[in-house]
Amino acid sequence: MTAVVRGVCAVALSALAGAASAQTSLQVPVQFDFLNPGAKSLSMGGAFAGLADDATATLANPAGLIQLSQREISIEGRFTALNTPFLAGGRISGQPFNQGIDTVTGPVFGTSEGRHFGPNFISVVVPFRSNRWVVAAHRHELMRVDQEFFSTGVFQQDPSEFTSRRDAPQQGDRRLSMTNYGASVGFAPRQGVAVGAGLTVSRFSIDSVFTRYDVEGFLGAPNRSREVGRSSQTGDDIGVAPNVGVLVGTGGMTRLGVQYRHGPSFTFTTKDGNAPEREVAFRAPHTLAVGVSHRPRASILLAAEVTRVFYQRLENEFVTDQARGAGRAADFTIDDGTEVHVGGQYLAFQWRWAPKFRLGAWYDPNHSVRFRPSSSPATASDRTFDERLTTALSNGENRVHGTGGVGLSFSPRIEWNAGVDVASRSYILSTSLIVRVGTR
Amino acid sequence: MTLAGGRAAAVVVGLVLVTSAVVPGARAQSPAGFQRLWYQSYDEGVRAAQKGDWATAIQTLEAAKRSGPAPGRRVLFQGDRVDVFNPDYYLGLAYNATKRFADAEAAFARVTTDKLVVAGDRQFDELRKQTEFARYERAVADAERALRAGRFTEVEKAIAPIIGSIADDGRAGSLAQRAKDAVAKLATARVDVQQGPPASANVRGEQPGAPGAPAKADAEKVAANDPKALPPVVATTPAQVPTNPLNPPPMRPYVPDGDKNTAALGNPVRPPPPDNRQTPPLNEAEIALRGATLYFEGNYDEAVRVLSPAFAVDPPSNIVAFYLACSHAALLASGRTAPSTLDEARQMFSYARGGGSLQRHLRLISPRVLQMLGESLASAP
């Protein structure tokens, strides 16, 4: 009996492998945040559109550049750790055979640990003598995704079937990066009002490979020496996009800032098994931020920002193409998200190095790929597909990030900041150095 | 860097260059109607001071003071920039450079009082030097003013605190010496004036009521600063000057700015507006003393103004004529009057020499002036 079952299951596995490879990459949630650069911004919960008072304004709100009256060179190093859960094995439905690797009831989630350290942001700010114009140039590593995962293949059993099904084991390596090179200009058309605009040239790179493997028997371990399917996403492209901003109340206690950053678009190549290569678009989300900052006393600074991130732009093509092989593209979505950022700073004037203590928090809505079946599954295959994807993509969640940091002014020329952002599955460490040129 | 990254960087560099080129008036001064924030003004002022652009420095630093917070060693500029806000220090430098020494001294005093620069600071030595310089120059300026006004005791009082100053370049001592010399010269002049005008009965009898010579009563009115009493001023040219030195026409009042416009030299010039202050009338001796004082102070314009009416008295004092002639010659020597006045000055000088001994006065006059007036240096005492 066992041999018969194994044979049936093996057939099911083989039949599934080809189609499954087309959507495997979606089984590992891809999630990235488009955070403002800078340790100060990070430690104040990212509430910076209404503040924008350092070199990172070139991205956060270029209108804020007008507040700078000295040439500045700014560099930030950032370490990012992001743990992404993925469906690694186990049994989602049916009873385990307690043989081979089918010994666990319920899904088993693994964690893909993405670690990255690098010069996140480098900028140069040059104010013109009139103080009505300020220009800046920057390099910014907007996005770094570096994931590796391996799934042994989950077991499932549809109630209408007496056999089990097994997803083919899969190895995934996903590498995405977006590096911006930009220039922006801030202008003060009148007292207390600043506008800014910038143009960013973004270099996008993707190099992802998803490989399906055979198994050593239906209930056995994956056999990594035998590939049964492979898909890849590769590309290196350049996109150009503008950003604009307004800041009202420059020089006053309260400032209001609005910033819009257009997301660039890129193309890359998808190859799925023996199917012909396709050109697919990756559209980075637009962001619209409204922020306010208030300084009731010189030593106290409060800031808040609401940011709308148009994640849905990722859905068309980048997400749907990965579900194309399964014919279920319409069932995968990404929702736009509204982030809420708040932060505060206390400046201890009289202490040595004038330390700044910062705290903040921000609400990060779930913006992972979601699986929402558009219709009731008609077949056992559809049902198990829905069950598997629903389980695999069930870990997306709204999160609250806690942030904090400190800044020290070693001299009027040199300022150092450090910040940390901690959430349930991620943490970011950031340190930045600002050197002002031409100070007394 | 990959090829794509290199292209992206090249595009950005290009954008920056284009932006810099097309931004209209980006390097120009702020247009009217736009005001910098206080720290922008301050930074601009400091930059200007470091470049020696003192006018800009003063303008922007004064604006920063007006609109900024109280100066301090730790002031929040913008963002997280905590810096020293010390406009008075740079204003002091700018005031010193533009010879506004009293303002500079006051600015530096504020820096010191507020402890914005203290021992050990990089600017401390410079502050001390600049403060001393301002104090010295202000005192010297005060002393010079006092010397010009004939308030010789104030000269000493002004320079007393700066004697031995690290900024002393010898001018304080020189001023003190000048004050002493002036006092000595005045003492000499006073003695001569008090001895009265030389005997000149023949002069008195030969030219009574000569044309252009005001009556005695008019002279007294002039002495009483009554402008209505002044005789009508007649434009003269060298050809019109009477050959008889004993009957000189009234000299054209000196116009301080007249040398800048030679066309104005021959035109009738109105006397200066009346001084409404009630001052007691001066007698001839006092006028002569006052004129001599002004001459020795180097204030030749004023000497001419004071002595000219007295010279119109019939007969004029030879002391008055002497110092009036010397003043005209000195003005000519300093290029501040027309050469045509020299003939008149020589006639006055000749008249003065004919009126009695001037030995003690001649000893006090510059050989150059005497030479211009036709005095043989060999015969000069």
HADDOCK unambig.tbl for C-alpha pairs under 7 A between the chains (distance, minus, plus):
assign (segid A and resid 53 and name CA) (segid B and resid 78 and name CA) 6.96 0.50 0.50
assign (segid A and resid 53 and name CA) (segid B and resid 79 and name CA) 4.88 0.50 0.50
assign (segid A and resid 54 and name CA) (segid B and resid 79 and name CA) 6.31 0.50 0.50
assign (segid A and resid 69 and name CA) (segid B and resid 40 and name CA) 5.46 0.50 0.50
assign (segid A and resid 69 and name CA) (segid B and resid 43 and name CA) 6.96 0.50 0.50
assign (segid A and resid 128 and name CA) (segid B and resid 26 and name CA) 6.09 0.50 0.50
assign (segid A and resid 128 and name CA) (segid B and resid 27 and name CA) 5.78 0.50 0.50
assign (segid A and resid 129 and name CA) (segid B and resid 27 and name CA) 5.51 0.50 0.50
assign (segid A and resid 129 and name CA) (segid B and resid 28 and name CA) 6.94 0.50 0.50
assign (segid A and resid 129 and name CA) (segid B and resid 29 and name CA) 6.84 0.50 0.50
assign (segid A and resid 130 and name CA) (segid B and resid 26 and name CA) 6.55 0.50 0.50
assign (segid A and resid 130 and name CA) (segid B and resid 27 and name CA) 6.00 0.50 0.50
assign (segid A and resid 130 and name CA) (segid B and resid 28 and name CA) 5.80 0.50 0.50
assign (segid A and resid 130 and name CA) (segid B and resid 29 and name CA) 4.87 0.50 0.50
assign (segid A and resid 130 and name CA) (segid B and resid 30 and name CA) 4.70 0.50 0.50
assign (segid A and resid 131 and name CA) (segid B and resid 36 and name CA) 6.58 0.50 0.50
assign (segid A and resid 131 and name CA) (segid B and resid 40 and name CA) 6.86 0.50 0.50
assign (segid A and resid 133 and name CA) (segid B and resid 26 and name CA) 6.24 0.50 0.50
assign (segid A and resid 181 and name CA) (segid B and resid 8 and name CA) 6.42 0.50 0.50
assign (segid A and resid 181 and name CA) (segid B and resid 9 and name CA) 6.08 0.50 0.50
assign (segid A and resid 181 and name CA) (segid B and resid 12 and name CA) 6.17 0.50 0.50
assign (segid A and resid 182 and name CA) (segid B and resid 12 and name CA) 5.72 0.50 0.50
assign (segid A and resid 183 and name CA) (segid B and resid 12 and name CA) 6.11 0.50 0.50
assign (segid A and resid 183 and name CA) (segid B and resid 15 and name CA) 6.64 0.50 0.50
assign (segid A and resid 183 and name CA) (segid B and resid 16 and name CA) 6.02 0.50 0.50
assign (segid A and resid 190 and name CA) (segid B and resid 34 and name CA) 6.22 0.50 0.50
assign (segid A and resid 191 and name CA) (segid B and resid 34 and name CA) 6.13 0.50 0.50
assign (segid A and resid 191 and name CA) (segid B and resid 35 and name CA) 6.57 0.50 0.50
assign (segid A and resid 201 and name CA) (segid B and resid 8 and name CA) 5.78 0.50 0.50
assign (segid A and resid 201 and name CA) (segid B and resid 12 and name CA) 6.93 0.50 0.50
assign (segid A and resid 203 and name CA) (segid B and resid 4 and name CA) 6.98 0.50 0.50
assign (segid A and resid 203 and name CA) (segid B and resid 5 and name CA) 6.49 0.50 0.50
assign (segid A and resid 203 and name CA) (segid B and resid 8 and name CA) 6.98 0.50 0.50
assign (segid A and resid 251 and name CA) (segid B and resid 37 and name CA) 6.31 0.50 0.50
assign (segid A and resid 298 and name CA) (segid B and resid 76 and name CA) 6.79 0.50 0.50
assign (segid A and resid 349 and name CA) (segid B and resid 74 and name CA) 6.69 0.50 0.50
assign (segid A and resid 412 and name CA) (segid B and resid 81 and name CA) 6.62 0.50 0.50
assign (segid A and resid 412 and name CA) (segid B and resid 82 and name CA) 6.35 0.50 0.50
assign (segid A and resid 412 and name CA) (segid B and resid 83 and name CA) 5.34 0.50 0.50
